Each structure stands twice: as structure tokens, then as C-alpha cells.
Amino acid sequence: MTTSRAAAKAPRASYVCDACGHQPPKWVGKCPECGEWGSIIESTVSAPLVSGRVVSSRMPSEPARPIAQISAAPARAVPTGVGELDRVLGGGLVPGAVVLLAGEPGVGKSTLLLDVAQQWAAGAGTPSLVVSGEESVSQVRLRAERLGALHDHLYLAAENDLGTVIGHLDAVKPGLLVLDSVQTVSAPGTEGVPGGVTQVRAVTAALVSIAKERGIATVLVGHVTKDGQVAGPRVLEHLVDVVLHFEGDKHSSLRLVRGVKNRFGAADEVGCFEMHEGGITSLPDPSGLFLTRYLEPVPGTCVTVAMEGRRALVTEVQALIGAEVQGSPRRTVSGLDGARLAMVLAVLERRTKQLKLSNREVFAATVGGIRLTEPSADLAMALAVASGGLDLAMPPTLVAIGEVGLTGEIRRVGAVGRRLAEAARLGFRVALVPPGCGPEETNGVPKSMQVVEVGDLRSALQSAAKAAAAHGSR
């Protein structure tokens, strides 16, 4: 009997991929899940007891109470002082909440969070602690001077050891912890290298436990893969309360913070920021960034209204039709979905009988660095291509909203009323929308805006031509 119990408790060898967390039954040179070579490491675990023993009950540290008797005050969000980030978070940072902010290198994550830490130190009444695992404190201080983010209650530390980070928490007792980044910190006694699956999971689990216990709002900076996904195991996203993606083109000043998961608010909100030499600032009204003001109407452009989360953004789509070429012509996009452009071109050529695009190069792009992926931009894309191909300039006061189907029909999209209200606020007077957008959806839109329902591409082109003629006759 003693021998069997000892055998049951004897450690056995197991294997885990240090890149994706997959556990193969034996050691292999290449992970069968993610395809990484040399990432399988050996770990020792205790064999579970399967003798049918029942887990004994224990006295809970705090008894369960009726939900009406539990106070929600400790979970109220505290504003960070950065308006656009508060918008995405649902009002601010909740004490004890853990936020994972992921983004490409150089996009501005550290700059944004240093500003957040300074605003917290100045207005929240508790210190903030920034722990950098990638830079020295002197390097962070130089950036803080450039941003004007110096405050007596903002503390800096450069550490790569989890135990030392916890020591700083004991000494400073901050209300906000910023860890930049979680992939650079290692947990003592845990297998694997810093940044590996085992280490990242252990570090994140420990910090989540401490944040909940002490009520510390915690922001973890995460790396991303070349596909734009959060690096590390997916369990990392399940451990934290909020997951944010920081997006932006290095060649553009626009930055977007997009909510992916949020236990305390809407998960589809988007915050807009502008990067400049003095740091990063919020853009509460970013629509002007995505438009080009022309002295005269120019063929090859059309304006649409995109929804980023709950925010309506008036955006310009541009198209250039090149010369005829032999073989396969190029289809180049910037900020648009190449597959949707190819579909729109095929529908235009098949259903309108006015454009021959199969042997011509087509280039399409957005203005200001924004990326449009929703189908509501199909109609604007089609009108921009038709405008360039037919040399017909769209009137500058026209917006087009709608999804294009394979038969050329214009399908309905969501939040039409909110889109039209934003377009009317910026001075647009004519809107081409799908059929069925009745008064209940256009409620709140000024009567000065002419809303035209178009059922297919052919009628949309006719309505756009009439609007262009009416604008030219003025």
C-alpha cells in the first residue's frame, strides 16, 4: 500500500512548448502545434491521485453574502486623466483591475502609459509606480522630461525579477502599477526563459493575485506577434480584466487604442490619439484627420462614415485607375481590405456595364492612416472607383454608406442614424444610404440633409451623378 502511494506521488516527466504552451506526450524537435523548432522543454510535475478520494471542504476566508448587501464602491472606476483612454476603459481604471496593453514596438505604448502614470500621481491621491524591464530609469526620466511628466508621486524602477517588483510594491504602496513589459520579467523558481509561455503565465498570475488583494490598478504592457496578436499564451488574455490593442502606422501621427475585452465596460470602444514631438494627446474629435479639403471637386474620391466602436468617423476613400496593362493588373490598397476591393471591382464591371476594369490597374487608399474593414465602406469604395474611371467628380457634400452585394444590391448596415448625424455635423448635405433607412433610423438628422435611398449600384451611380450636376449648376 505504501509502495503504491509513493508511486502515485512520484514525479513524472512531461513536456511543454515554450512558445505556445502545447503539451506533447513526448519530446519532439518541432512543436506540432505552432511549428517552432527546439521549443519543447521538459518539466517535472507530480502525478495526480486518481484513487477516487473526495476533496475535503475548508472554511472560507469570507462567507458568501446576498448580492444586495455587497458594496460596489471599491470597484468604481477612477479616471486616469487621459480622456480617450478613459473612454475605452469605461470611465477609468478600476482598483484591483489588470489591463493588458499590447502593440507593435515603437507605436507609443510607453509614452502613453508614462502620461497616464503622471496624471494618476497628480490627481488620484495615491502614488503611481512605473517598472521598466526594457529601459533604465535614466532613459525613462529623459522621456518624462520631454513629455512634462514629472511628479513627486510618480516612482520609477528598472527591474526584471518578479520578487523585486513585489518589493517595490511593498515600499511604494502605489495605486497604479505600470509594468513595461510583462515579457521581460521572470518569476524565480519557474522554468523557462523570460518571455516564454511558462514564465509569462506565472508572472501574470502572480501580479493579478496581488492586484486583487491590494486593490492596485495594474497595466501590463505586452508584445505582439508579426500577425498583430498578443504574444504569449491565450490564457494570458483570460487572466486579465481588460485587453487593449494600441494600433498605428509609424509614418502617421494617428494612434488608436482599441478595446478587445473589458469586464467593466463596452468591449468595442476606440480611443483616438495623435503622436507629436511633445508626446501624445487625445483626439476627442478626430474626423478632420481623415478628410482632404479640395478647392474644386476631384474625380476618384468619395466620403463614407465608418464606425470604430461606438464612434462615427467621417472618412475619405480615394481611388486611382491606371492605364491598361497586359497580363494581370495590380490591385493595391492602403487602409482597405484588398479582398473587398476585388469583389467591388468585379461587381462594378459586371453590373454597371459602364466600366472596364479587368485589364486596368486600380489603387485605393484611405486618408489619414485609418483602416476600414467593415462592409459599410463598400459603396464609397465603388463610387470612388467609378468616379475615377468615368472622370466624374463626386460633390464634396456627399457621403455614401452601404454594403455592396454580389448582385449589385446595396445592403443595410448598422448605426445609420449615428453615422448621418456625424456627417451632418461636419457639413455634408447629401447621403446615399441602403433601402429601409426609415425615419426611426434618421431621427435626429437635420432636415437640411437630403437622405437618398439607393437599391443597387446602378441607381447609386445615377443619384451621385444627379448630385454632382446639381452641385455644378450652383
ABEGO torsion letter per residue (X at the ends): XAAAAAAAABBBBBBBBAAAGBBBABBBABBAAAGBBGABBBBBBBBBBAAGBBBBBBBBABBBBBAAABBAAAABBBBAGBAAAAAAAGGEBBBGBBBBBBBBBGAGAAAAAAAAAAAAAAAAGBBBBBBBAABBAAAAAAAAAAAGBBBAABBBBBBABAAAAAAAAAAAGBABBBBOBAAABBBBGBBEBBGBAAAAAAAAAAAAAAAAAAGBBBBBBBBBBAAGBBBEBAAAAAABABBBBBBEBAABABBBBBBABBAABBAABBBBBBBBAAEBBBBABAAAAABBBBABBBBGBBBBBBBBEABBBBBBBBBBBBBBBBEBBBBBBBGBBAAAAAAAAAAAAAAAGABBAAABBBBBBBBGGBBBABAAAAAAAAAAAAAAAAGBBBBAABBBBEBBBAAGBBBBBBGAAAAAAAAAAAGBABBBBBBGBBAAAABGBBAABBBBBBABAAAAAAAAAAAAAAAAAX
